[in-house]
Amino acid sequence: MKTGTILFLSILILSAFSLRAGAVTIKNRGWRITYDEQAKSFDYDYKGLRIFANARPEATCDIPGIGTKTLTPASFATMQYTRNKVDDNFGKGTCHTFRFSGTSASVALVQKIYTYDKRPYILTEVELTGDAGISSNYLAPVVTETPVAWFPRSEQNRMLFVPWDNDGFIRYECHKLTGELTSYEVTSLYHGDSRKGVVLGSVEHDTWKSAVRVKSADNGTVEQLCCYSGASSDITRDKLPHGKVKGNSVKSAKMMLGVFDDWREGMNAYGEANTCVLPIRSTWTQGAPVGWNSWAVLANHLNYKAAADASDFFRNTLYPKGFHNRQGKVVLDLDSFWDNMSEDQLRQYVRKCEENGQIPGIYWCPFSYWGDNGDSYVEGTQNKYKYKDCFLYVNGKPHKQGGYCVDPTHPAIKERMAYQFKKFKEWGFKYVKLDFVTNGAVQGDSYYDKNVTTGTQAYNQGFSYLLGLAGDDMFLSLSIAPLFPYQYGNSRRISCDAWGTIGHSEYVMNALSYGWWTDKLFQYNDPDHIVLQKDGETEGENRARITTGVVTGMILLGDNFSTDEPSKTGNPKLSIERAVQLLDNKDILALASLERSFMPVYGYKSFRGTHYGAESVFMLRDGHHLYVACFNYGAEGDLSGSVSMEALDIDPRKVVSVKELWTGRSVAVENGELHYDIPGKDARIYRITLE
């Protein structure tokens, strides 16, 4: 008998023995996962802590000739357990397969649990298989209604809401562990003071929109939890149920489950886990974007003179002061209404940028139509297609979300993309801001490509085609965009639009408070255009807004720097004055050149104690320096406080010196604490030098 046959029979014998014993137990790196045959459910334990009790996989299934059924292990008569060695992008490990079968219909429910030799987390997925074609739009690898208490009851216990995209001025939220919450793609439940936490989320984004639904009580008990693929709601911008996936095999997204001593490191690990499946778009080699974007103040008044003046101002005034990235590069990006200029002016603008040593940028919406006439011909199609031919229809009507959503799988939209990117390249643009791309992921009634049935599949198809047009040498900046899939942008805006007031700074910092880890998914996190003067902002507000860019890792100013422009487009004279004053700071600019995002020190001390507020204190370690950024989002009065060296994970005996970078003042660490005092609507950054 062949060795492989002996091994296969041995696995079956082991499985049979385990079933007779009443359980199958998986052990790996502190994990103990037990399947109870009598209860037909799983218990998940980590280092003696019960994470899930009586958990099960669950899926709905449309079975030909039978109808729609909700299937769990209890739906089946038999279970077969096998395990196989794997060696994939996560490393070496074991795939544990539980196959539930034995019904009148030839359908099986398969749960796979992956453990790895060098990963602190596990992965799991659920799959439906059948001889006849089946379909589903709901597959949940982990469902439980048995209450568990991960942490002692505390006012500091939190559960994180991650929005699916950044449209509509949506915010991240950090709720107390009481009530119901649905977080999209990922969540963390954690204890604020100890930082211990659990992270659950999807790491595959080729087919599904996924979510984690939690019901909790008394700031300490997780009563119900469901981690599933097939999410659809107003938050995902959908008016239809999630599209159904059809075939002889239908699989959920693979989900990560990890328990961490520091939930922040857990979120970093989650971001990196995604990139084990698909790498980030890291093709840009010219450093983080530093420079200018036209939208914030000029908006629809954009013209050649204003753009050319901005280019000269950056070259002649700001560049000599060190306002550029660490490779000496500056980006000058034309936003919407660049078509106010003629084609000759656009070419002339590119030449000016190149003469000034700058990277010229432009703007486009690949999955939107902003006109109002569906009978208009689609650009670049030689009048073969009208827009009404390629609208995304929802309940039989063209769907509008800002502009009309178009079908990313339609050949007209692909021809339009090819037409537009050919022009961008001929004109000489190297940087493209892509806006409202969320519109390409909306669930439609159907798609031109009949093999596509979900919004995520359509989005992936359209964007994959666009990447081929852009090539590796173009910077792609995602603006209004889903967080996942992530592999199409070099950067993504962490929030919706933001301008210059302290409220806008707080809004941006809300996204960094709970989404800093997205710098694992993109080369750069984008804090949106940094506005100095639009609504009479104070000097302190200017400092705070610049600080949001510094701690996020990217700075594009958004002011009008042309004094010939009318007063309705900001205050150019004061914008120039403030830019010269505040950006003549080598310490601040050096910190910006680190091109990394700060993370929150606490994660449960939000502004005014609200579940949607930003944190006030952030940190970043860089070699022998630790940086602490503090914000005062209040309009009135100073904000005084302190942060302990323990909270910053440093030994106070190792502190050599502390310098506040905006004022240049030296600060003492007293009794193991850094004290700060910040005027209203302002910010400070402390550089702690360590031995």
C-alpha positions as CSV (number, residue, x, y, z in Angstrom):
1,M,0.0,0.0,0.0
2,K,1.3,3.5,-0.9
3,T,2.5,5.8,1.8
4,G,-0.1,8.5,0.9
5,T,-2.9,6.0,1.1
6,I,-1.7,4.8,4.6
7,L,-1.6,8.5,5.7
8,F,-5.1,9.2,4.4
9,L,-6.5,6.1,6.1
10,S,-4.7,7.1,9.3
11,I,-6.4,10.5,9.2
12,L,-9.8,8.9,8.8
13,I,-9.1,6.5,11.7
14,L,-8.0,9.4,13.9
15,S,-11.2,11.3,12.9
16,A,-13.4,8.4,13.7
17,F,-11.7,8.0,17.1
18,S,-12.1,11.6,17.9
19,L,-15.8,11.4,17.1
20,R,-16.3,8.4,19.3
21,A,-14.5,10.3,22.0
22,G,-17.0,13.1,21.6
23,A,-14.6,15.9,20.5
24,V,-11.9,17.0,18.2
25,T,-9.3,19.3,19.8
26,I,-6.9,21.7,18.0
27,K,-4.0,23.1,19.9
28,N,-1.7,25.8,18.6
29,R,0.3,28.7,20.1
30,G,-2.0,29.2,23.1
31,W,-5.2,28.3,21.1
32,R,-7.4,25.4,22.1
33,I,-10.3,24.9,19.8
34,T,-12.7,22.0,20.6
35,Y,-15.5,20.6,18.5
36,D,-18.2,18.8,20.5
37,E,-20.0,16.2,18.4
38,Q,-23.0,16.1,20.8
39,A,-23.5,19.8,20.8
40,K,-22.3,20.2,17.2
41,S,-20.5,23.4,18.1
42,F,-17.0,24.7,18.8
43,D,-15.4,26.3,21.9
44,Y,-12.5,28.7,21.2
45,D,-10.1,29.2,24.1
46,Y,-6.9,31.2,24.1
47,K,-4.4,30.7,27.0
48,G,-7.3,29.5,29.2
49,L,-9.6,32.4,28.3
50,R,-12.9,31.4,26.7
51,I,-13.3,33.5,23.5
52,F,-16.3,31.8,22.0
53,A,-18.6,29.2,23.5
54,N,-20.9,27.0,21.5
55,A,-19.9,28.7,18.2
56,R,-20.9,27.3,14.9
57,P,-20.6,28.1,11.2
58,E,-23.7,29.1,9.4
59,A,-24.9,29.8,5.9
60,T,-28.0,30.3,3.8
61,C,-28.2,28.2,0.7
62,D,-30.5,28.2,-2.3
63,I,-30.9,24.5,-3.2
64,P,-32.4,23.7,-6.6
65,G,-35.8,22.0,-6.1
66,I,-35.8,22.7,-2.4
67,G,-35.5,26.5,-1.8
68,T,-33.6,28.6,0.7
69,K,-32.3,26.9,3.8
70,T,-30.2,28.1,6.7
71,L,-27.6,25.5,7.4
72,T,-25.5,24.8,10.5
73,P,-23.7,21.6,11.7
74,A,-27.0,20.6,13.3
75,S,-28.5,20.4,9.9
76,F,-26.3,17.4,9.0
77,A,-26.0,13.8,10.2
78,T,-22.3,13.3,10.0
79,M,-19.0,15.1,10.4
80,Q,-15.7,14.2,8.9
81,Y,-12.5,15.8,10.3
82,T,-9.2,15.9,8.3
83,R,-6.1,17.9,8.7
84,N,-3.5,18.8,6.1
85,K,-0.2,20.7,6.2
86,V,-0.1,24.0,4.4
87,D,2.7,26.3,3.4
88,D,1.2,29.5,2.0
89,N,1.7,33.3,2.3
90,F,1.1,33.1,6.0
91,G,3.8,30.5,6.5
92,K,3.8,26.8,7.5
93,G,0.8,25.5,9.3
94,T,-2.2,23.2,9.4
95,C,-5.6,23.3,7.8
96,H,-8.2,21.6,9.9
97,T,-11.3,20.7,7.9
98,F,-14.7,19.8,9.4
99,R,-17.1,18.6,6.7
100,F,-20.7,18.3,7.6
101,S,-22.9,16.2,5.3
102,G,-25.7,13.7,5.2
103,T,-29.0,15.3,4.2
104,S,-31.6,14.6,1.5
105,A,-30.0,17.3,-0.6
106,S,-26.4,16.7,-1.8
107,V,-25.1,19.8,0.0
108,A,-22.3,19.9,2.5
109,L,-21.1,22.6,4.9
110,V,-17.4,22.8,5.3
111,Q,-15.6,24.8,8.0
112,K,-11.8,25.2,7.7
113,I,-9.6,26.5,10.6
114,Y,-6.0,27.4,9.8
115,T,-3.3,27.4,12.4
116,Y,0.2,28.6,11.7
117,D,3.6,27.9,13.3
118,K,4.6,31.6,13.5
119,R,1.3,33.5,13.6
120,P,-0.4,34.5,16.8
121,Y,-3.8,34.4,15.2
122,I,-6.0,31.8,13.4
123,L,-7.9,32.0,10.2
124,T,-11.2,30.4,9.4
125,E,-13.7,30.2,6.6
126,V,-16.9,28.4,5.7
127,E,-17.9,26.8,2.4
128,L,-20.9,25.3,0.8
129,T,-20.5,22.5,-1.7
130,G,-23.1,20.6,-3.8
131,D,-23.4,18.5,-6.9
132,A,-26.1,20.8,-8.3
133,G,-25.5,24.5,-8.7
134,I,-26.2,26.3,-5.3
135,S,-26.1,29.9,-4.4
136,S,-25.7,32.0,-1.2
137,N,-25.3,35.6,0.0
138,Y,-24.6,34.8,3.6
139,L,-21.8,32.7,5.0
140,A,-20.6,33.1,8.6
141,P,-17.6,31.2,9.8
142,V,-18.3,32.2,13.5
143,V,-21.7,32.6,15.1
144,T,-22.4,32.4,18.8
145,E,-25.3,33.3,21.1
146,T,-23.6,32.1,24.3
147,P,-22.5,35.0,26.5
148,V,-18.8,35.2,27.4
149,A,-16.8,37.8,29.4
150,W,-13.4,38.4,28.0
151,F,-12.4,41.2,30.4
152,P,-13.5,42.3,33.9
153,R,-16.5,44.6,33.7
154,S,-15.2,48.2,33.2
155,E,-16.2,51.6,31.8
156,Q,-13.0,51.3,29.8
157,N,-14.1,48.3,27.7
158,R,-14.7,49.2,24.1
159,M,-15.9,47.8,20.8
160,L,-14.7,49.4,17.6
161,F,-16.9,50.4,14.6
162,V,-15.0,50.6,11.3
163,P,-17.0,52.2,8.5
164,W,-17.0,50.5,5.1
165,D,-15.9,53.6,3.3
166,N,-15.3,57.3,4.0
167,D,-18.3,58.9,2.2
168,G,-20.9,61.1,3.8
169,F,-18.6,62.4,6.6
170,I,-19.0,59.0,8.3
171,R,-16.8,58.5,11.4
172,Y,-15.1,55.6,13.2
173,E,-16.8,54.9,16.5
174,C,-15.6,53.5,19.8
175,H,-18.5,52.2,21.9
176,K,-18.7,51.0,25.4
177,L,-19.2,47.3,25.6
178,T,-23.0,47.7,25.9
179,G,-25.5,47.5,23.1
180,E,-25.4,46.3,19.5
181,L,-22.9,47.1,16.8
182,T,-22.1,46.1,13.3
183,S,-18.6,46.9,12.2
184,Y,-17.5,46.5,8.5
185,E,-14.7,44.1,7.6
186,V,-13.1,44.2,11.0
187,T,-13.6,45.1,14.7
188,S,-11.6,45.0,17.9
189,L,-13.1,44.5,21.4
190,Y,-10.6,45.6,24.1
191,H,-10.0,46.9,27.6
192,G,-8.7,50.4,27.4
193,D,-6.4,50.5,30.3
194,S,-4.7,47.1,30.0
195,R,-5.0,47.3,26.1
196,K,-5.8,43.6,26.0
197,G,-8.1,42.9,23.0
198,V,-9.6,40.6,20.5
199,V,-9.4,41.4,16.8
200,L,-11.8,39.8,14.2
201,G,-11.9,40.6,10.5
202,S,-11.9,39.5,6.9
203,V,-8.6,39.2,5.0
204,E,-10.0,38.4,1.6
205,H,-11.9,41.0,-0.5
206,D,-12.3,39.5,-3.9
207,T,-16.1,38.7,-3.7
208,W,-17.7,39.8,-0.5
209,K,-18.5,42.7,1.7
210,S,-18.1,41.3,5.2
211,A,-18.9,42.5,8.7
212,V,-18.8,41.6,12.4
213,R,-22.1,42.0,14.4
214,V,-21.8,42.2,18.2
215,K,-24.4,42.3,20.9
216,S,-22.9,43.1,24.4
217,A,-24.1,44.1,27.8
218,D,-23.0,45.6,31.1
219,N,-19.7,46.8,29.8
220,G,-18.2,43.3,30.1
221,T,-20.2,40.6,28.4
222,V,-20.3,39.6,24.7
223,E,-23.8,38.1,24.4
224,Q,-23.8,37.4,20.7
225,L,-21.4,37.6,17.9
226,C,-21.5,36.9,14.1
227,C,-18.6,37.2,11.7
228,Y,-20.0,37.0,8.2
229,S,-19.7,37.6,4.5
230,G,-22.7,39.1,2.7
231,A,-23.1,42.5,4.4
232,S,-25.4,45.0,2.9
233,S,-26.8,48.2,4.5
234,D,-26.8,52.0,4.1
235,I,-23.3,51.9,5.5
236,T,-22.1,49.9,2.5
237,R,-24.1,52.3,0.3
238,D,-26.4,49.5,-0.8
239,K,-30.2,49.5,-1.3
240,L,-30.3,45.8,-2.3
241,P,-29.3,42.7,-0.4
242,H,-25.8,41.4,-1.1
243,G,-25.5,39.7,-4.4
244,K,-25.7,35.9,-4.4
245,V,-22.7,33.8,-5.4
246,K,-23.4,30.7,-7.5
247,G,-21.6,27.5,-8.3
248,N,-20.9,24.0,-7.1
249,S,-18.8,25.6,-4.3
250,V,-19.4,28.9,-2.6
251,K,-16.9,30.1,0.0
252,S,-16.9,33.0,2.5
253,A,-14.0,35.4,2.9
254,K,-11.3,34.1,5.1
255,M,-11.5,35.6,8.6
256,M,-8.8,36.4,11.1
257,L,-9.3,35.8,14.8
258,G,-6.6,37.0,17.2
259,V,-6.1,37.8,20.9
260,F,-3.5,40.4,21.7
261,D,-1.8,41.9,24.8
262,D,-2.2,45.3,23.0
263,W,-5.2,45.7,20.7
264,R,-3.3,48.3,18.7
265,E,-0.7,45.8,17.7
266,G,-3.6,43.5,16.9
267,M,-5.0,46.0,14.4
268,N,-1.5,46.4,12.9
269,A,-1.3,42.6,12.7
270,Y,-4.7,42.5,11.0
271,G,-3.6,45.1,8.4
272,E,-0.4,43.0,7.7
273,A,-2.5,39.8,7.5
274,N,-4.4,41.3,4.6
275,T,-1.2,41.9,2.7
276,C,-0.3,38.2,3.1
277,V,-3.2,37.6,0.8
278,L,-2.6,40.5,-1.6
279,P,0.3,42.9,-1.5
280,I,-0.3,46.7,-1.3
281,R,0.3,48.9,-4.4
282,S,3.8,50.0,-3.6
283,T,4.9,51.0,-7.0
284,W,5.5,54.7,-6.3
285,T,9.2,55.4,-5.7
286,Q,9.2,59.2,-5.3
287,G,8.2,59.5,-1.7
288,A,5.1,60.6,0.2
289,P,3.1,63.4,-1.6
290,V,3.9,66.8,-0.3
291,G,2.6,69.9,-2.1
292,W,-0.8,71.3,-3.1
293,N,-4.3,70.3,-4.2
294,S,-6.6,72.9,-5.8
295,W,-10.0,71.8,-4.5
296,A,-10.3,73.1,-1.0
297,V,-10.4,76.9,-1.7
298,L,-10.4,77.4,-5.4
299,A,-12.9,74.6,-6.1
300,N,-14.8,75.5,-9.3
301,H,-12.8,78.8,-9.7
302,L,-9.7,76.8,-10.7
303,N,-7.9,78.4,-13.7
304,Y,-4.5,78.3,-15.3
305,K,-3.3,81.5,-13.6
306,A,-4.1,80.3,-10.1
307,A,-2.5,76.9,-10.7
308,A,0.6,78.4,-12.3
309,D,1.0,80.9,-9.4
310,A,0.7,78.0,-6.9
311,S,3.5,76.2,-8.7
312,D,5.8,79.2,-8.6
313,F,5.0,79.9,-4.9
314,F,6.0,76.4,-3.9
315,R,9.1,76.5,-6.0
316,N,10.3,80.0,-5.1
317,T,9.2,80.4,-1.5
318,L,8.3,77.1,0.3
319,Y,10.8,74.7,-1.4
320,P,13.8,76.7,-0.1
321,K,12.4,76.4,3.4
322,G,12.4,72.6,3.1
323,F,8.8,72.1,2.2
324,H,9.2,68.9,0.1
325,N,9.4,65.2,0.8
326,R,12.6,63.4,1.8
327,Q,13.4,62.8,-1.9
328,G,13.0,66.5,-2.6
329,K,9.7,66.0,-4.5
330,V,6.6,68.2,-4.6
331,V,3.2,67.3,-6.0
332,L,0.9,70.0,-7.6
333,D,-2.5,68.4,-8.1
334,L,-5.4,69.8,-10.1
335,D,-8.7,68.7,-8.6
336,S,-12.2,68.8,-10.1
337,F,-12.8,71.6,-12.6
338,W,-9.5,71.2,-14.2
339,D,-11.6,71.2,-17.4
340,N,-12.0,74.9,-16.9
341,M,-8.6,74.9,-18.7
342,S,-8.0,74.2,-22.3
343,E,-5.9,71.3,-23.4
344,D,-3.1,73.7,-24.3
345,Q,-3.2,75.2,-20.8
346,L,-3.1,71.7,-19.3
347,R,0.0,70.9,-21.3
348,Q,1.5,74.2,-20.4
349,Y,0.8,73.6,-16.7
350,V,2.5,70.2,-16.9
351,R,5.6,71.9,-18.5
352,K,5.6,74.6,-15.7
353,C,5.5,71.9,-13.0
354,E,8.3,70.0,-14.7
355,E,10.4,73.2,-15.0
356,N,9.8,73.8,-11.3
357,G,10.9,70.3,-10.5
358,Q,7.4,69.3,-9.5
359,I,5.1,66.3,-10.1
360,P,1.9,67.3,-11.9
361,G,-1.4,65.7,-10.8
362,I,-5.0,65.6,-12.0
363,Y,-8.4,64.3,-10.9
364,W,-11.0,61.9,-12.3
365,C,-14.1,59.8,-11.3
366,P,-13.9,56.4,-13.1
367,F,-17.2,55.0,-11.8
368,S,-19.4,58.0,-11.9
369,Y,-21.3,60.1,-14.5
370,W,-21.9,63.7,-13.4
371,G,-24.2,64.7,-16.3
372,D,-27.9,64.5,-16.4
373,N,-28.6,63.1,-19.8
374,G,-28.5,59.3,-20.1
375,D,-28.7,59.6,-23.9
376,S,-25.3,61.2,-24.0
377,Y,-22.6,59.1,-25.6
378,V,-19.9,57.7,-23.4
379,E,-16.5,59.4,-24.1
380,G,-14.0,57.3,-26.0
381,T,-16.5,54.8,-27.4
382,Q,-16.9,56.3,-30.9
383,N,-20.6,56.8,-30.1
384,K,-21.2,53.1,-29.7
385,Y,-22.7,53.4,-26.2
386,K,-24.9,55.8,-24.3
387,Y,-24.6,56.4,-20.6
388,K,-28.0,54.8,-20.0
389,D,-26.5,51.6,-21.5
390,C,-24.0,51.3,-18.7
391,F,-25.7,52.9,-15.7
392,L,-25.8,50.7,-12.6
393,Y,-29.5,50.0,-12.0
394,V,-31.0,49.4,-8.6
395,N,-34.6,48.2,-8.5
396,G,-34.8,49.0,-12.2
397,K,-33.7,52.6,-11.8
398,P,-30.3,54.3,-12.5
399,H,-28.6,54.6,-9.2
400,K,-27.3,58.0,-8.1
401,Q,-24.8,58.5,-5.4
402,G,-23.5,62.0,-5.9
403,G,-23.1,61.2,-9.6
404,Y,-24.7,58.3,-11.4
405,C,-23.1,55.0,-10.7
406,V,-21.8,53.1,-13.7
407,D,-21.2,49.4,-14.2
408,P,-17.4,48.8,-13.9
409,T,-17.8,45.6,-16.0
410,H,-19.3,47.3,-19.0
411,P,-17.1,47.6,-22.1
412,A,-18.1,51.3,-22.5
413,I,-16.7,52.1,-19.1
414,K,-13.5,50.3,-19.8
415,E,-13.2,52.1,-23.2
416,R,-13.9,55.4,-21.3
417,M,-11.1,54.6,-18.8
418,A,-8.7,53.8,-21.6
419,Y,-9.6,57.0,-23.4
420,Q,-9.1,59.2,-20.3
421,F,-5.8,57.6,-19.1
422,K,-4.4,57.9,-22.6
423,K,-5.1,61.6,-22.4
424,F,-3.6,62.0,-18.9
425,K,-0.4,60.3,-20.1
426,E,-0.2,62.3,-23.3
427,W,-0.5,65.5,-21.3
428,G,2.2,64.4,-18.9
429,F,0.4,63.8,-15.6
430,K,2.1,61.4,-13.2
431,Y,-0.4,61.6,-10.2
432,V,-4.2,61.0,-10.4
433,K,-6.7,61.5,-7.7
434,L,-9.5,59.1,-8.2
435,D,-12.7,60.2,-6.5
436,F,-16.1,58.6,-5.7
437,V,-14.8,55.1,-6.6
438,T,-17.2,53.8,-4.0
439,N,-19.8,54.1,-6.7
440,G,-18.2,51.2,-8.5
441,A,-18.9,48.8,-5.6
442,V,-22.7,49.4,-5.1
443,Q,-24.8,46.3,-5.5
444,G,-26.7,46.4,-8.7
445,D,-29.6,44.5,-10.1
446,S,-27.2,42.9,-12.6
447,Y,-24.0,43.5,-14.4
448,Y,-22.9,43.4,-18.1
449,D,-20.5,40.6,-17.2
450,K,-23.0,37.9,-16.1
451,N,-20.3,36.0,-14.2
452,V,-20.3,39.0,-11.8
453,T,-23.0,39.0,-9.2
454,T,-21.6,41.2,-6.3
455,G,-20.6,44.8,-6.1
456,T,-17.2,43.8,-4.8
457,Q,-16.6,41.5,-7.8
458,A,-17.6,44.4,-10.2
459,Y,-15.3,46.9,-8.4
460,N,-12.4,44.5,-8.6
461,Q,-12.9,43.9,-12.3
462,G,-13.1,47.6,-13.1
463,F,-10.2,48.6,-11.0
464,S,-8.0,45.8,-12.2
465,Y,-8.5,47.1,-15.7
466,L,-7.7,50.6,-14.6
467,L,-4.4,49.5,-13.0
468,G,-3.3,48.1,-16.4
469,L,-3.9,51.5,-17.9
470,A,-2.2,53.5,-15.2
471,G,0.9,51.3,-15.1
472,D,3.3,51.2,-12.2
473,D,4.7,54.7,-12.6
474,M,1.5,56.6,-11.9
475,F,0.5,57.5,-8.3
476,L,-3.1,56.7,-7.7
477,S,-4.7,58.6,-4.8
478,L,-8.1,57.2,-3.6
479,S,-10.5,59.8,-2.2
480,I,-14.1,58.7,-1.6
481,A,-13.4,55.0,-1.5
482,P,-14.1,51.8,0.3
483,L,-11.4,50.7,2.8
484,F,-11.4,47.3,1.1
485,P,-10.3,46.2,-1.5
486,Y,-7.1,48.2,-0.9
487,Q,-4.7,47.1,-3.5
488,Y,-5.6,49.7,-6.2
489,G,-4.3,52.9,-4.5
490,N,-0.9,54.2,-3.4
491,S,-2.8,56.3,-0.9
492,R,-6.3,56.6,0.5
493,R,-8.0,59.5,2.3
494,I,-8.6,58.4,5.8
495,S,-11.7,60.6,6.2
496,C,-14.2,62.5,4.0
497,D,-13.6,66.1,3.0
498,A,-11.8,68.3,5.6
499,W,-10.9,72.0,5.5
500,G,-9.2,74.1,8.1
501,T,-11.2,74.7,11.3
502,I,-10.5,72.8,14.5
503,G,-13.7,70.8,13.9
504,H,-12.3,69.5,10.7
505,S,-9.0,68.7,12.4
506,E,-10.9,66.7,15.0
507,Y,-12.8,64.9,12.3
508,V,-9.6,63.8,10.5
509,M,-8.1,62.7,13.8
510,N,-11.1,60.6,14.5
511,A,-10.1,58.5,11.5
512,L,-6.5,58.3,12.6
513,S,-7.5,57.5,16.2
514,Y,-9.1,54.2,15.1
515,G,-7.8,53.7,11.5
516,W,-4.0,54.5,11.8
517,W,-3.3,50.9,11.0
518,T,-4.5,51.4,7.4
519,D,-1.0,52.5,6.6
520,K,-0.3,48.8,6.4
521,L,-2.7,48.7,3.4
522,F,-1.5,51.8,1.5
523,Q,1.9,53.3,1.0
524,Y,0.5,56.5,2.6
525,N,-2.5,57.6,4.6
526,D,-4.0,60.8,3.3
527,P,-5.4,63.4,5.8
528,D,-7.0,65.4,2.9
529,H,-6.0,68.9,1.8
530,I,-4.5,71.0,4.6
531,V,-6.3,74.3,4.5
532,L,-4.9,77.4,6.3
533,Q,-7.3,80.2,5.3
534,K,-10.9,79.7,4.1
535,D,-13.1,80.7,7.0
536,G,-10.9,83.0,9.0
537,E,-9.0,80.2,10.8
538,T,-6.8,81.2,13.7
539,E,-3.1,80.5,13.8
540,G,-3.7,77.8,16.4
541,E,-6.1,76.1,14.0
542,N,-3.5,76.3,11.3
543,R,-1.0,74.6,13.5
544,A,-3.5,71.9,14.5
545,R,-4.4,71.2,10.8
546,I,-0.7,71.0,9.7
547,T,-0.2,68.7,12.7
548,T,-2.9,66.4,11.4
549,G,-0.9,66.0,8.2
550,V,2.4,65.5,10.0
551,V,1.1,62.7,12.2
552,T,-0.8,61.1,9.3
553,G,2.2,61.1,7.0
554,M,1.3,63.2,4.0
555,I,0.8,67.0,3.5
556,L,-1.0,68.6,0.5
557,L,-1.9,72.3,1.2
558,G,-5.2,73.4,-0.2
559,D,-5.2,77.2,-0.2
560,N,-5.3,79.7,-2.9
561,F,-1.8,81.1,-3.2
562,S,-2.6,83.5,-6.1
563,T,-3.1,87.0,-5.0
564,D,-4.7,87.9,-8.3
565,E,-7.7,85.7,-7.5
566,P,-11.0,87.2,-6.1
567,S,-11.6,87.3,-2.3
568,K,-14.3,84.7,-2.6
569,T,-11.6,82.1,-3.0
570,G,-10.1,82.4,0.5
571,N,-7.6,85.0,1.7
572,P,-4.5,84.4,-0.5
573,K,-2.4,87.1,1.2
574,L,-2.9,85.6,4.7
575,S,-2.6,82.0,3.3
576,I,0.9,82.9,2.0
577,E,1.9,84.7,5.2
578,R,0.8,81.7,7.4
579,A,2.4,79.1,5.1
580,V,5.7,81.0,5.2
581,Q,5.5,81.4,9.0
582,L,4.4,77.9,10.0
583,L,6.3,75.8,7.5
584,D,9.6,77.4,8.3
585,N,10.1,74.8,10.9
586,K,12.8,72.1,10.2
587,D,11.7,69.9,13.1
588,I,8.1,69.7,11.9
589,L,9.1,69.1,8.3
590,A,11.6,66.4,9.4
591,L,8.9,64.6,11.3
592,A,6.6,64.8,8.3
593,S,9.3,63.1,6.2
594,L,9.0,60.0,8.3
595,E,5.9,59.1,6.2
596,R,4.3,57.1,8.9
597,S,1.0,57.4,10.9
598,F,0.9,57.9,14.6
599,M,-1.3,55.7,16.7
600,P,-3.5,56.6,19.7
601,V,-2.0,56.4,23.2
602,Y,-5.2,55.3,24.8
603,G,-8.1,54.4,22.4
604,Y,-10.8,55.1,25.0
605,K,-10.4,58.7,25.9
606,S,-12.2,60.4,23.1
607,F,-13.0,64.1,22.8
608,R,-15.8,65.0,25.2
609,G,-16.2,61.3,26.0
610,T,-18.4,60.6,23.0
611,H,-18.2,57.3,21.1
612,Y,-17.5,59.2,17.8
613,G,-14.9,61.7,19.1
614,A,-11.2,61.8,18.2
615,E,-8.5,60.8,20.7
616,S,-6.3,63.7,21.9
617,V,-2.9,62.1,22.4
618,F,-0.9,60.1,19.8
619,M,2.5,58.5,19.6
620,L,5.1,57.3,17.2
621,R,8.4,55.6,18.0
622,D,11.3,56.1,15.5
623,G,14.6,54.8,16.7
624,H,15.9,56.8,19.6
625,H,13.0,59.3,19.4
626,L,9.4,58.9,20.5
627,Y,7.0,61.6,19.3
628,V,3.9,62.5,21.2
629,A,1.3,64.7,19.5
630,C,-1.4,66.4,21.6
631,F,-4.5,68.2,20.4
632,N,-6.9,70.7,22.0
633,Y,-10.1,70.4,20.0
634,G,-11.9,72.8,22.3
635,A,-12.7,76.4,21.3
636,E,-12.2,77.9,24.7
637,G,-9.4,77.6,27.3
638,D,-6.2,75.7,27.6
639,L,-6.0,71.9,27.8
640,S,-3.7,70.8,30.6
641,G,-2.8,67.2,31.2
642,S,-0.1,64.6,31.4
643,V,0.8,61.3,29.9
644,S,2.9,58.7,31.7
645,M,6.0,57.1,30.3
646,E,4.4,53.8,31.1
647,A,1.5,54.6,28.8
648,L,4.1,55.4,26.1
649,D,5.9,52.1,26.8
650,I,9.2,53.7,27.7
651,D,11.4,53.7,30.8
652,P,11.5,57.2,32.2
653,R,15.2,56.6,33.2
654,K,16.0,56.3,29.5
655,V,14.7,59.8,28.7
656,V,17.5,62.2,27.7
657,S,15.5,65.3,26.7
658,V,12.1,66.5,25.5
659,K,11.5,69.3,23.0
660,E,8.2,70.7,21.9
661,L,8.6,71.2,18.2
662,W,6.1,74.0,17.5
663,T,7.5,76.3,20.2
664,G,11.0,75.0,20.4
665,R,10.9,74.8,24.2
666,S,12.5,72.2,26.3
667,V,10.2,70.2,28.6
668,A,11.0,68.2,31.7
669,V,9.6,64.8,32.5
670,E,8.5,64.8,36.1
671,N,7.6,61.8,38.2
672,G,7.5,59.7,35.1
673,E,5.0,61.9,33.3
674,L,5.1,64.3,30.4
675,H,2.9,67.4,31.1
676,Y,1.3,69.4,28.4
677,D,-0.6,72.6,28.3
678,I,-2.2,73.4,24.9
679,P,-4.1,76.6,24.0
680,G,-7.7,76.3,22.7
681,K,-7.9,75.1,19.1
682,D,-4.2,74.2,18.8
683,A,-1.7,71.4,18.9
684,R,1.7,70.5,20.2
685,I,4.3,67.8,19.3
686,Y,6.8,66.6,21.8
687,R,10.0,64.8,20.7
688,I,11.4,62.6,23.4
689,T,15.0,61.6,22.9
690,L,16.0,58.3,24.5
691,E,19.3,56.7,25.3
